[in-house]
Amino acid sequence: MARSQISIKMEPDTLNAVDRAAEERGITRTAFIEWAVERGLRDHEAVLESMAKESAIEAVLLDAILSNKKLLFPLAKLVAKEVPEERIAALAEVVPALREAARKRKQKSKGKDDVG
């Protein structure tokens, strides 16, 4: 792949820290910045993947709670002294959409196409 040249600005203290780190590793400033950006992107992707997994888990737990009033009402009482039944019913209507969203996230994470 052809490399692209870019221009960036950074604080002098940051640039000095980059230069020190590059020198400690025996590499150029450019090589160090490329390494740091690549590592940052991998970390960013890992965070996004973790968040997607957490969202899927939350959706499954919410589904289980909302579909079981024996769990829902005691939990609602713990969270708030009074939760109107209309509010609980409205939340319960969200469950199918949560299930579908979790299914799509799961398929996407496995690299599958969305199957209707």
Protein Blocks (a to p, Z undefined) as FASTA:
>chain_A
ZZddddddddfklmmmmmmmmmmnopafklmmmmmmmmmmmmmmmmmmmmmmmmmmmmmm
mmmmmmmmklmmmmmmmmpmbdcfklmmmmmmmmmmmmmmmmmmmmmmnopacdZZ
